[in-house]
């Protein structure tokens, strides 16, 4: 199946591309998970995080924001010894901080989706050179998240989050997922 240029032949990466990336996500727990994982990715490749996602789910209590908001300093130090995740103290402290900020949001799903007007922004890129790393929407989301108390939510991380959760559909026009996710399958 033709896939986007960034998708390697790794079966885990292919499954992520084929089943998750760009699919509109409105489940609060899934959005929270992806926001934390995108923050964990900072400075690394997505496949690195993807290969560690199951272990993250185990050691971060299924990405339960209420539980993560109560992480103790001792628990964070214990996570620093966990070889199955990215052992970065600042990123692990951001998990607690971001969970606390998440819980203060009245309706995090609607709020996050508001940065794209509540509906997926469909791009029609035919070439990787047309794709962006940051958009005004991602910059606005980043600024608002930081103001709300989040960390590891720069504009590039926010745009990757928007792509991953289907707020932005960036499958290229030559990708098999493009027709379905762009809505052109229904009009073709």
N, C-alpha and C positions, 0 to 999 in steps of 0.2 A: 504494500500500500504506500503511495506517495505521502511523505510526511514533511513537516517543516524542516528547514535546513539545520536547525540546532539539535534535532533529535538524532542521537547516535543509535548504534545497533544493540545497545544494552537493553535487554528485555524489560527491565524495571522502568527505564526511561521511556521506552516505546509504550508501555502500558499507561504511564502517566500522561504522555502526549495524547494517546488515543482515547482515554477514558476521563481524564480530569481537566487538563489544561484548557482554559477558555470556556469551560462549561459554567454557565451562571450558577453561582452558589449562594444560597440564602439561608443556610443553616448557621446559626450563631456559633456553635461549637466548631464547625468546620472553618468558618471565617477566622475565628480566634486562633485556631491551630495554624492556619496558613500565614497569618500575620506574624506569629512567633517564629515559624520556620523560615519565612523570608528574612526576618531579622537575624536568625542564626546563620543564614547564607552570606551575610555581608563579608565581602572579601574572598569568598569561596565560590566554587561551582555548585549549581543546583543539584547535580547528580551526587555530590558529596552529602548534601543534606537529605536527599531522597533515600539514599542507602541507609541512613541513620534514623529515618522517620519512625519506623516501628519501635525502635528502642526509646526514642523520645516519647512516644505514646505511653510506653510502660513506665518510664521513670518520671514523667511529668503528669502522672495521674490522669491519663486520657485527655490531657489539655483542659482539665476542669478549672475554670478561672477562679472559682471560690477557693479551691484547695491551693492553687498556685499563689494566690494573693497572700496566703498564710505561710509560705515557705520561710523557714528560719534560716539564719546565717549558717547554722550547722548543716542543714540540708543542702544548701548551696555548696558548701565546702565538700560534702559527700559527693555531690554531682560532679565536682571537679575531678574526682577519681574515677568516674564512669567512662570506660574506654569506648562505649557504644554511641556516645554523643560528642558534639564539639565542646571541648573543655576550655571555655573562655569565660572567665569570671564576670566580665562586664555584660556579656550576652546572657549569662545565667541570672545575674541580678536584674537584668531587663525583663526576664520572664516574670518575676515577682512584681516588678513595677508596672509592667504592662497589664498583668492580671488585675492589679488594684485599679488602674485607670479604666480598664474594660468594665469593671463592675460599677463604676460611677456613671457609665453611659446609660441613658434611659432606654434607648432602642438602638443598640450598636449596628444591627443589620441595616435598618433604614438609613441611619446616619452615614454609614460607609457607602451605601449605594447612592446616596444623595450627590456624591461627587461626580457621578456620571448621569445625573438626572433620573435615577431610579431604574434605568433600563440599560442593557449592554450597549456600549459604543462599538459599533461594527466597523472595523477597518478593512480595506480592500487592497492590501499590499501584495504586489506580485514579486517583489524582490526584497531581500534582506536589507538592502541599503535604504529602503523607504521606512523601515522600522525605527522607532524612537526608543531612547532609554528613559526619557523623562518627558512628561507632558504638563501643561498648565493644571490639569485635573490632579495629577500625581503631586505636583508641588503644593496645591491647595490642601490635599489630603494630608500630606506630610506636615505642613504647618499646623493644621487643625489637630492632628494626633499629638504633636509635640506640645501644643498648648493644653491639650487634655491630660498631659502627664506621661505620654508614651515615650519610649526610647528605641533606638535602632529602627527608625521609621523615616529615613531620608527619602527624598523624591524618587531615587532609583529603586529603592526597596518597595516603595508604595506602587510604582508602576508595575513592577514584577508581581506584586500582590494582586493588582487589578487584572493583569493578564491571567494569572493563575486561577483566579476565582470567577472569571468570565465577565467581570465588569467591563473589560475591554476584550474584544475578540480579535486577536492578532494572528490567527492561522493564515498563512499566505494562500493566495488564490490557487496555487498548484498543489495544495495539501488536500488529502481526502476528507479531512474534517471541515474544511472551509464551507462546502455547500450547506451542510446541516446547521452549523453554528452561525453562519451568516444569514440564514433564512432563505438563501437562494435555491435550496433544494425544493422548497415548496413552490417557487416561481419558475423553476426550470422545466 
